[in-house]
């Protein structure tokens, strides 16, 4: 592994109400301290959105652009739901970043997953399995009699 420090950024998303301002600041401080205390990491910034998770969130978009420009090697975030509620979007983001040169990894703290580890496929596969299960549940809710609609 290279001795060059990894450029690490934090991504935070919290609710839009006034009550979340203190949570946002507390997470910002926690992530920055964690990154700066890591021996092989260099703090590359904190990107923070408020409101519902969306791929169109301005700071998430800026974060992705900085990754594409090579300014970030690793993203840390509390969990997948901070980037999107849609796990298919999480997989899409993770794969896009993994295919960059050099690849960018995401650390999802709640899921204890780092997308650039050797088991990244299992991690993303687990996300896909969860998404498939959620889709099945939505179908069941929309068709409670279990029929296939043919008769």
Residue, then its C-alpha position, 0 to 999 in steps of 0.5 A: x500500500x502506498x505511503x501517500x496519504x489518502x484524501x478523505x472527505x465526509x458526507x453528511x445529510x440531516x433533516x432540514x428543520x432547525x432542530x437538525x442544525x446542532x446534529x449537522x455541526x456535531x457530525x461535521x466536528x466528529x468526522x473532521x476529527x476522525x479523519x485528521x486523527x487517522x495516520x494515513x488520511x488527509x482531510x479533504x473537506x466536509x460536504x453537508x446537505x439538509x433535507x431529504x436524501x436525493x441524488x440531486x442534493x447540491x453538496x452530493x453533486x459537488x462531492x461527486x464532481x470533486x471525486x471525478x476531478x481526483x480531489x478525493x480518494x475516500x468518502x466517509x458517511x454515517x450510512x447508506x441512507x445519508x446518500x439516498x433512500x434508494x439502494x439502487x442509487x447507492x449501488x450506482x454511486x458506489x460503482x461509478x466511484x469504484x470505476x474512476x481512475x484512481x478508484x474512490x471508495x465509500x465507508x458506510x459506517x453504520x453498515x461497516x462497509x468500505x467499497x474498495x475492500x476485497x469484499x466490496x462485491x459482497x457488500x454491494x451484493x448485500x445492498x442489492x439483496x436488501x433492495x430486492x426484498x424491499x421491492x418485493x414488500x412494496x409489491x405485496x402491499x400493492x397486491x395484498x391478495x397475492x394474485x398475479x392480476x390475471x384472474 
